[in-house]
Amino acid sequence: MKPKSSCTEFTGYSLLCEQAANDDRIFETFRNRPEYTGVVETVNYSTGTEYLNIVMSQSPEFADVFEKFKSTDKLGNPKVYEYLYGLFSPTTLRYIKVLSDLKNYFGSLNGMKIIEIGGGYGGQCKVISDLFEFESYTLVDLEPCLRLAKKYLDKLEVKNVSYCTSHDLTGECNYDLVISNYAFSEITRNVQDIYIKKILNKSSRGYMLCNFITHGTQINSYTESESINLLNNNIWALKGKPPLTSSDISCSISLLLWGIRGGVALLKMSGGLSIAWQYFLAVSKSKLGIKRSLV
Ligand SMILES: C[S@@+](CC[C@H](N)C(=O)[O-])C[C@H]1O[C@@H](n2cnc3c(N)ncnc32)[C@H](O)[C@@H]1O
């Protein structure tokens, strides 16, 4: 039997992705099925409200884009609720909040080469495409999930997207931004090593929400400090503060960031400086002070 590369492979999730990619009737409702609501479509109504509140205070200019964002929920029949800007899946509000963070930390994403590890059905990619024209967007995931993502993104006519598994990566490309939310930190070390070498250390900017839940389990991913030490960039690890939500905080999620514009000044504005600074010092120390400060 093929060894499993992440905790999602212990569930019926990738089988459902396969079925939804092949069968239009399953595709029509994939985001409402238990195999999917247990892994990707996980956000509840009240956490959705929290995401929306952050977006409204951080990116009020998004008010004009909500009609576009809404089309994200046209496919797959996700559970939607009435919010200030109309009916939304709370998980889509999470993607919009991540987009707001990305704009806040990195500025415009126009013309960027973006890569996302573990991008699910492509919801984050779709929402980014509503606001920015990236040069390319590479989704890296398991084969059946990529086929589902291609079906979803093609139907919504999202352009310049390519799809690859860990085996397809050549390591010859550099990227302007890597994103990996609740994914890189759930993968086995041998596959993480591939991603570190061929993606993370070849990306000038990074935004990764990490749960580090599999450390000590059969999957045994790198811990937070091991991950930070393996990365070449100056990493800012935010924990327990905005822009993380209360559910992120209760689940001990860390936001690993690098390549942010404005460095410390921006983190100070978002309330993350003290924690980020502690982590930065920790990283510098473990590298014997070789690392350069962002300021
Ligand atoms: C918890 S989901 C997160 C999905 C998406 N990032 C989001 O925020 O909604 C984890 C994702 O990682 C993907 N994944 C699992 N094993 C992987 C691997 N070896 N390489 C890349 N992605 C993987 C899963 O298929 C799934 O799409």
PDBQT file of the ligand as one rigid body, heavy atoms in Angstrom, charges set to zero:
ROOT
HETATM    1  C1  LIG A 301      -6.938  20.981   5.719  1.00  0.00    +0.000 C 
HETATM    2  S1  LIG A 301      -6.897  21.041   3.970  1.00  0.00    +0.000 S 
HETATM    3  C2  LIG A 301      -6.628  22.779   3.706  1.00  0.00    +0.000 C 
HETATM    4  C3  LIG A 301      -7.121  23.231   2.360  1.00  0.00    +0.000 C 
HETATM    5  C4  LIG A 301      -6.940  24.716   2.056  1.00  0.00    +0.000 C 
HETATM    6  N1  LIG A 301      -5.551  25.125   2.206  1.00  0.00    +0.000 N 
HETATM    7  C5  LIG A 301      -7.813  25.579   2.914  1.00  0.00    +0.000 C 
HETATM    8  O1  LIG A 301      -7.275  26.460   3.611  1.00  0.00    +0.000 OA
HETATM    9  O2  LIG A 301      -9.030  25.430   2.886  1.00  0.00    +0.000 OA
HETATM   10  C6  LIG A 301      -5.310  20.287   3.628  1.00  0.00    +0.000 C 
HETATM   11  C7  LIG A 301      -4.999  20.211   2.138  1.00  0.00    +0.000 C 
HETATM   12  O3  LIG A 301      -3.677  19.643   2.011  1.00  0.00    +0.000 OA
HETATM   13  C8  LIG A 301      -3.717  18.693   0.967  1.00  0.00    +0.000 C 
HETATM   14  N2  LIG A 301      -2.649  17.698   1.069  1.00  0.00    +0.000 N 
HETATM   15  C9  LIG A 301      -2.643  16.523   1.732  1.00  0.00    +0.000 A 
HETATM   16  N3  LIG A 301      -1.485  15.858   1.516  1.00  0.00    +0.000 NA
HETATM   17  C10 LIG A 301      -0.746  16.631   0.693  1.00  0.00    +0.000 A 
HETATM   18  C11 LIG A 301       0.529  16.506   0.088  1.00  0.00    +0.000 A 
HETATM   19  N4  LIG A 301       1.285  15.442   0.295  1.00  0.00    +0.000 N 
HETATM   20  N5  LIG A 301       0.962  17.508  -0.713  1.00  0.00    +0.000 NA
HETATM   21  C12 LIG A 301       0.196  18.608  -0.938  1.00  0.00    +0.000 A 
HETATM   22  N6  LIG A 301      -1.022  18.777  -0.393  1.00  0.00    +0.000 NA
HETATM   23  C13 LIG A 301      -1.491  17.817   0.400  1.00  0.00    +0.000 A 
HETATM   24  C14 LIG A 301      -5.088  18.072   1.117  1.00  0.00    +0.000 C 
HETATM   25  O4  LIG A 301      -5.454  17.337  -0.036  1.00  0.00    +0.000 OA
HETATM   26  C15 LIG A 301      -5.921  19.318   1.354  1.00  0.00    +0.000 C 
HETATM   27  O5  LIG A 301      -6.296  19.900   0.138  1.00  0.00    +0.000 OA
ENDROOT
TORSDOF 0
